[in-house]
Amino acid sequence: MAKALSLTTGGWLGNDGSWSTFLVQAGRPAQTFAVLPAIQAQNVWLPIAEGCIRWQGAASSCGGSRGAAPFQQRLSPGFQANMSSTWNAIGLYELELGKNYGITGSGLFGFDGVGLDNLTMEKLAVTAYALPGFWVGQLGLSPLPLNFSETISSPSLISALKDEGHIPSLVFGYQAGASYRETKVSASLILGGYDRSRSSEPLTVGINTADMARSLTVGLQDIVVTNTLKGTLSLIENERILAPIDSSVPELWLPKSVCDRFESVFGLEYHDRTARYVLTDSARNRLRELNPTLTFTIGTNAVTGGNTTVIQIPYAAFDLQAGYPIFANATNYFPIRRADNESQYAIGRAFLQEAYIGVDYESGIFNVSAARWDDLDPNIITISNEDRDAGAARDGLSGGAIAGIVISSVTAIALCILCTWFLVLKPRRKRRQSTALVEADEKVARDALHPAPELTGVTVHELPAKHGHNELGEVKIVPELGGEEHVHELPSECVR
């Protein structure tokens, strides 16, 4: 029987913080990239050379900053489709992942080999993109398939791993790591199981199968802060916040009223051009002296009541810096964003530095718990169908949540129906130079991705407010994900 797969970590990367990455290979010969897990994406996303050429003038360090490892004894500017003998282009599609946060553009999709650790899978969908909204590549964790037409589709990465016998189940466990703890605690990503050493007593919630763009939705009932510039107080008053956990973005997207309270107690300043909250060096130093703590109450409801869990997060987890192309130079910032409406609420990667999530798509439940730091020796628990039938999943991943198991069959059936529906849905493919896209030539692919309207982003009609530009004014920089209402329609993410 297949065992759970613990992925190998890469270095610490990011232009919006220091994040622990994982290694993935694509193409033949293999090109290696450090990527970040994306709960709403289904496949591997890799930045291409065009992004570095456009945004940093082909600076030699650009590709490495985006996770591209040296290739054929040279620095790599990004994924090079024309250097892969197994690349088979599918076409250029609008990207849905991140659309809800104002990250817009197109990506080139193609079939190629994908490798994780010592295993390789052939002919999986890979997304090659240039837009800077996702500076580092993405490793999709959603089980939903990518459907490009009625005849062209690809299983998701995690589904392919299970179908080919590499993992036993559609389960994953993830904790984002913490660069501020000890000597930097790397992230943990387990496919087909979870790491018991990282998780504590969890809150169990049903997966939102009705809207897989918001599949891991929880109620943010309260945030109590202590040792702030204004002492101890609650930052949530009458707001009702139901927000998906979204690892593709670093920030927490919250109502403006809540952000205003953050601004007051932490001495933040709102940077209009980038739509981010920044701090002066003196304000940052003062907060480091005070060392505030943020205590999150997460529940199954948006208001007080129901099942809950409490997660304490030190100020250090939110003590971040953002660089190019968000800002021209490294700038202190606090990872919260103003949401224009309820559909933009999200709990991003910064939260997952101190929280562990375990997701069981087949049982239709997920867990959220405070991350543990007392024993960092991995204790990998494999979750298989046999274990689930025997009740092991109930005692492990589901943390004894009887209610979660009772509803599992219903939610699993709903997920299957949802996947089937997407399989027959005709995608809204962007009509672009189809002849050029079929060619594997790197220049053609770059030309296809180069048009300014595609790379700089388009208006997100459902979100009336501006989301902010980078300091140099070239593009809208905002976290990804969320805009996945139609994620499965086109590889558009199908891009999510």
C-alpha positions in Angstrom: 0.0 0.0 0.0 1.2 3.5 -0.8 2.5 5.6 2.0 2.0 9.3 2.7 4.5 11.5 0.8 6.5 14.1 2.7 7.7 16.7 0.2 11.3 18.0 0.2 11.6 21.6 1.2 13.6 24.2 -0.8 14.9 27.5 0.3 13.2 30.6 1.8 11.8 32.9 -1.0 9.3 35.6 -1.6 8.9 39.2 -2.5 6.2 39.6 0.2 7.9 37.8 3.0 10.3 34.9 3.7 8.4 31.7 2.9 9.5 28.1 3.1 9.2 26.5 -0.3 9.0 22.9 -1.8 10.9 21.5 -4.8 9.2 20.4 -8.0 10.6 19.4 -11.4 9.0 19.9 -14.9 10.1 18.9 -18.4 12.7 16.6 -19.9 15.4 17.2 -19.0 14.0 18.3 -15.7 14.0 21.9 -14.7 13.8 22.4 -10.9 11.8 25.1 -9.1 11.0 26.1 -5.6 7.3 26.6 -5.2 4.6 27.5 -2.6 1.5 25.4 -1.9 -1.7 26.8 -3.3 -4.9 25.3 -1.9 -7.1 26.5 -4.8 -4.8 25.6 -7.7 -5.0 22.2 -9.3 -1.6 21.9 -11.0 2.0 23.2 -11.0 2.5 26.8 -11.9 5.9 28.0 -13.1 7.2 31.5 -13.9 8.7 32.0 -17.3 11.6 34.1 -18.5 9.3 36.7 -19.9 8.4 37.9 -16.4 12.1 38.6 -15.6 12.7 40.3 -18.9 9.6 42.5 -18.5 9.9 43.4 -14.8 13.6 43.3 -14.0 15.3 43.7 -17.4 16.5 40.1 -17.4 18.6 40.7 -14.2 20.6 37.6 -13.6 19.2 37.2 -10.1 15.6 37.4 -11.2 14.9 33.8 -12.0 16.4 32.6 -8.8 14.3 35.0 -6.8 11.3 33.4 -8.4 12.4 29.9 -7.5 14.1 28.8 -10.7 17.2 26.6 -10.0 20.2 26.7 -12.4 19.6 24.7 -15.5 22.3 23.1 -17.6 25.0 24.8 -15.6 23.5 28.3 -16.2 21.3 30.6 -14.2 17.7 30.0 -15.2 15.4 33.0 -16.0 12.3 30.7 -15.5 10.6 27.7 -17.1 11.8 27.2 -20.7 9.2 25.2 -22.6 11.4 25.0 -25.7 14.1 23.2 -23.8 11.7 20.4 -22.8 11.5 17.5 -25.3 8.2 16.4 -23.8 6.3 19.8 -23.7 3.0 19.7 -25.6 1.3 23.1 -25.7 -2.4 23.3 -25.1 -3.0 27.0 -25.4 -3.2 30.4 -23.8 -5.9 31.0 -21.2 -7.0 33.7 -18.9 -5.9 32.9 -15.3 -8.6 32.6 -12.7 -6.4 32.0 -9.7 -6.0 35.3 -7.9 -8.6 37.1 -9.9 -10.7 37.8 -6.9 -7.7 39.7 -5.4 -7.1 41.7 -8.6 -4.3 39.5 -10.0 -5.2 39.1 -13.7 -3.5 37.9 -16.8 -3.0 34.9 -19.1 -0.9 31.8 -18.8 0.3 29.2 -21.3 -0.8 25.7 -20.5 0.8 22.5 -21.7 1.3 18.9 -20.9 4.7 17.8 -19.6 6.4 15.6 -17.1 6.2 16.6 -13.4 8.4 15.3 -10.7 8.2 15.4 -6.9 11.1 14.1 -4.9 12.0 10.7 -6.5 8.8 10.1 -8.5 7.8 11.3 -11.9 4.4 11.6 -13.7 4.0 12.1 -17.4 1.6 14.4 -19.3 0.3 16.5 -16.5 -1.0 20.1 -17.1 1.7 22.7 -16.3 1.0 26.5 -16.3 3.7 28.8 -17.5 3.0 32.4 -16.6 4.8 35.8 -16.5 2.6 38.0 -14.3 4.3 39.1 -11.1 1.3 38.7 -8.9 2.6 35.2 -8.1 6.3 36.0 -7.9 7.1 32.4 -6.8 5.5 29.4 -8.5 2.6 27.4 -7.1 2.0 23.8 -6.2 -1.7 23.1 -6.6 -3.5 21.0 -3.9 -7.1 21.0 -5.2 -8.5 17.6 -6.4 -10.6 19.1 -9.2 -9.6 18.4 -12.8 -8.5 20.9 -15.4 -10.8 20.9 -18.4 -9.7 22.8 -21.5 -12.4 21.4 -23.9 -14.8 18.5 -24.2 -11.9 16.4 -25.3 -8.8 17.8 -23.6 -8.4 17.6 -19.8 -5.9 16.8 -17.1 -6.3 15.4 -13.6 -5.1 17.6 -10.8 -1.7 16.9 -9.3 -3.0 15.3 -6.1 -5.5 13.2 -8.0 -2.8 12.0 -10.4 -0.6 11.0 -7.5 -3.3 8.9 -6.0 -4.4 7.4 -9.4 -0.9 6.3 -10.1 -0.4 4.7 -6.7 2.1 7.2 -5.3 -0.2 8.3 -2.4 -3.1 6.4 -0.8 -5.7 9.2 -0.6 -6.8 12.7 -1.4 -5.5 14.1 1.9 -2.9 16.7 2.7 -1.5 18.3 5.8 0.3 21.7 5.6 2.0 24.2 7.9 3.8 27.1 6.3 6.9 27.1 8.5 8.3 30.0 10.5 11.4 31.9 9.7 11.3 33.7 13.0 11.4 30.6 15.2 14.5 28.8 16.4 16.9 28.6 13.4 14.0 28.8 10.9 11.5 26.0 11.1 10.8 24.8 7.5 7.3 24.2 6.2 5.7 20.7 6.3 3.6 19.4 3.4 2.3 15.8 3.5 0.3 14.3 0.6 -1.8 11.3 1.5 -1.6 11.9 5.2 -0.5 14.5 7.8 2.3 15.2 10.3 1.0 14.5 13.8 4.0 16.3 15.4 2.9 19.6 13.8 -0.8 19.5 14.8 -2.7 19.9 18.1 -6.3 19.4 19.1 -8.1 20.6 15.9 -11.4 22.2 14.9 -13.1 20.0 12.3 -15.1 21.7 9.6 -17.0 20.4 6.5 -15.4 21.3 3.1 -17.5 23.9 1.2 -18.2 21.7 -1.9 -20.7 24.2 -3.2 -17.9 26.7 -3.8 -14.5 25.1 -4.2 -12.9 28.5 -4.6 -13.8 28.9 -0.9 -13.5 25.2 0.0 -11.8 25.7 3.4 -14.0 28.3 4.9 -14.1 29.1 8.6 -15.6 31.7 10.8 -13.2 34.3 12.1 -15.0 35.1 15.4 -12.5 37.2 17.2 -8.9 38.6 17.2 -7.7 39.8 20.6 -4.4 41.6 20.7 -2.2 42.2 23.7 0.9 44.4 24.4 0.0 46.7 21.5 0.5 50.5 21.4 -3.0 50.7 22.9 -2.9 47.8 25.3 -5.3 44.8 25.0 -8.5 44.9 23.0 -10.6 43.0 20.5 -10.3 43.9 16.8 -13.6 42.3 15.7 -16.8 43.9 17.0 -20.0 43.4 15.0 -18.5 42.1 11.8 -19.5 38.7 10.5 -16.5 37.1 8.8 -16.6 33.8 6.9 -13.3 33.5 5.2 -11.5 30.7 3.2 -8.0 29.7 4.3 -6.0 30.5 1.2 -2.3 29.7 1.1 -1.7 31.4 -2.2 -1.8 34.8 -0.7 0.3 36.0 2.3 -2.2 38.4 3.8 -5.5 38.4 5.7 -8.2 40.1 3.7 -10.6 41.7 6.2 -13.3 44.3 6.4 -12.0 47.9 6.3 -13.4 48.5 9.8 -11.2 45.7 11.2 -8.2 46.9 9.2 -8.7 50.4 10.7 -8.4 48.9 14.2 -5.3 47.1 13.2 -3.9 50.4 11.9 -4.6 52.1 15.2 -3.2 49.6 17.6 -0.1 48.7 15.6 0.8 52.2 14.3 0.4 51.2 10.7 0.2 53.6 7.7 -1.9 52.8 4.6 0.0 53.0 1.4 -2.5 54.0 -1.3 -0.5 53.1 -4.3 0.0 49.5 -3.3 -3.1 49.2 -1.1 -0.9 47.8 1.7 -0.2 48.7 5.3 3.4 49.7 6.0 5.5 50.7 9.0 8.3 53.0 9.6 11.5 51.5 11.0 10.9 53.2 14.3 7.3 51.8 14.5 8.6 48.4 13.7 11.3 48.6 16.3 8.8 49.7 18.9 6.5 46.7 18.1 9.4 44.4 18.4 10.1 45.7 21.9 6.4 45.3 22.9 6.2 41.9 21.2 2.4 41.8 20.8 0.4 38.6 20.6 -2.7 38.1 18.4 -5.2 35.5 19.5 -7.5 34.2 16.8 -10.7 32.5 17.6 -11.7 30.3 14.6 -15.0 28.6 14.5 -17.6 26.8 12.4 -19.8 30.0 12.6 -19.1 33.6 11.8 -20.3 34.7 15.3 -19.7 33.4 18.8 -20.8 29.9 19.3 -20.4 26.5 17.7 -17.1 24.6 17.8 -14.0 26.7 18.0 -10.3 26.6 18.3 -7.9 29.3 19.5 -4.6 30.1 17.7 -2.0 32.5 19.2 0.2 34.3 16.7 3.3 36.3 17.8 3.9 39.7 16.2 7.0 38.2 14.6 4.8 36.2 12.2 3.4 39.5 10.8 6.7 41.4 10.8 7.3 41.1 7.1 9.0 43.0 4.3 7.9 43.3 0.7 10.2 44.1 -2.2 10.2 44.5 -6.0 7.9 44.8 -7.9 5.4 45.6 -5.1 7.8 48.3 -3.8 10.9 49.6 -5.4 12.9 48.7 -2.3 12.5 46.4 0.7 9.6 47.9 2.8 8.2 47.0 6.2 4.6 45.9 5.8 1.9 44.2 7.9 0.0 41.4 6.1 -3.6 42.6 6.1 -5.6 43.9 3.2 -8.9 45.8 2.9 -11.6 43.6 1.4 -14.1 45.3 -0.9 -16.8 42.9 -0.1 -17.5 39.6 1.7 -16.3 37.6 -1.3 -12.8 38.9 -0.8 -12.4 37.8 2.8 -9.5 35.4 3.1 -7.0 34.0 5.7 -3.6 33.8 4.0 -0.3 32.2 4.4 0.9 34.4 7.3 -1.7 32.8 9.5 -0.5 29.3 8.5 2.9 30.0 10.0 1.2 29.3 13.4 -1.6 27.0 12.3 -1.7 23.5 10.9 -4.4 22.3 8.4 -5.3 18.8 7.5 -7.7 18.3 4.5 -9.5 15.1 3.6 -11.3 15.6 0.3 -12.8 12.1 0.3 -14.3 12.4 3.7 -15.3 16.0 3.0 -13.7 17.5 6.1 -10.7 19.6 7.1 -9.0 20.4 10.4 -7.5 23.6 11.7 -5.3 23.6 14.8 -2.5 25.5 16.5 0.9 24.5 15.2 3.1 22.6 17.7 6.7 23.5 18.3 7.6 21.2 21.1 8.7 18.2 19.0 9.8 18.9 15.4 10.7 15.3 14.6 8.2 14.3 11.9 5.5 11.8 12.8 3.9 11.1 9.5 0.4 9.5 9.6 -0.8 7.8 6.4 -4.5 8.1 5.7 -5.9 5.4 3.4 -9.4 4.3 2.5 -8.8 1.2 4.7 -7.8 3.4 7.6 -10.9 5.5 7.1 -13.2 2.6 7.1 -11.6 1.3 10.3 -11.9 4.6 12.0 -8.2 5.6 12.0 -9.0 8.7 10.2 -11.5 9.6 12.9 -8.8 9.4 15.5 -6.1 11.0 13.5 -6.9 13.6 10.8 -10.4 14.3 12.0 -9.4 14.5 15.6 -12.4 12.5 16.9 -14.9 14.7 15.2 -17.9 12.4 14.9 -20.0 15.0 13.2 -17.5 15.4 10.5 -17.5 11.7 9.7 -21.3 11.6 9.6 -21.5 14.3 6.9 -18.5 12.9 5.0 -20.4 10.7 2.7 -22.8 13.5 1.7 -20.0 16.0 1.0 -17.9 13.4 -0.9 -20.8 12.7 -3.2 -21.3 16.4 -3.7 -17.6 16.8 -4.6 -17.9 13.9 -7.1 -21.0 15.6 -8.7 -19.1 18.9 -8.9 -16.1 17.3 -10.6 -18.4 15.5 -13.1 -20.2 18.7 -13.9 -16.9 20.5 -14.6 -15.8 17.7 -16.9 -18.6 18.4 -19.4 -18.4 22.1 -19.1 -17.0 23.8 -22.2 -14.2 26.2 -21.2 -14.2 29.8 -22.2 -10.9 29.7 -24.0 -9.2 32.9 -24.9 -8.9 33.0 -28.7 -5.2 33.6 -29.3 -2.8 32.6 -32.1 -3.6 28.9 -31.9 -1.0 28.0 -34.5 1.8 29.7 -32.6 0.7 28.1 -29.3 1.0 24.6 -30.7 4.7 25.2 -31.3 7.1 24.4 -28.6 9.4 27.2 -29.6 10.3 29.4 -26.5 10.1 32.6 -28.5 6.6 31.9 -29.7 5.5 31.2 -26.2 7.0 34.3 -24.9 5.5 36.4 -27.7 2.1 34.9 -26.9 2.4 35.9 -23.3 4.0 39.3 -23.9 1.1 41.6 -24.9 0.8 44.3 -22.2 -2.9 43.9 -21.7 -2.4 40.3 -20.7 0.5 40.8 -18.5 -0.4 44.0 -16.8 -3.8 42.7 -15.9 -7.4 43.6 -16.8 -10.3 45.1 -15.0 -11.9 42.8 -12.5 -15.5 43.8 -13.1 -17.0 42.2 -10.0 -14.6 44.1 -7.8 -15.3 47.8 -8.2 -12.5 49.1 -6.1 -8.8 49.4 -7.1 -6.6 46.9 -5.6 -3.4 48.8 -5.7 -0.4 49.0 -8.0 3.3 48.3 -7.3 5.3 51.4 -6.4 6.6 51.8 -9.9 3.1 51.7 -11.3 3.4 48.8 -13.8 0.9 46.3 -12.5 -1.8 45.5 -10.0 -0.1 43.4 -7.3 -2.5 41.5 -5.1 -2.6 38.1 -3.7 -4.0 35.3 -5.7 -6.8 32.9 -5.5 -10.3 33.5 -4.6 -11.5 34.5 -8.0 -12.2 31.0 -8.7 -15.8 31.1 -9.3 -15.1 29.6 -12.7 -11.9 28.1 -11.9 -12.8 24.8 -13.4 -14.2 26.1 -16.5 -11.0 26.9 -18.1 -7.6 26.1 -17.3 -8.1 29.5 -16.3 -7.6 27.4 -13.7 -8.6 25.3 -13.7 -6.1 27.6 -12.7 -7.0 28.0 -9.4 
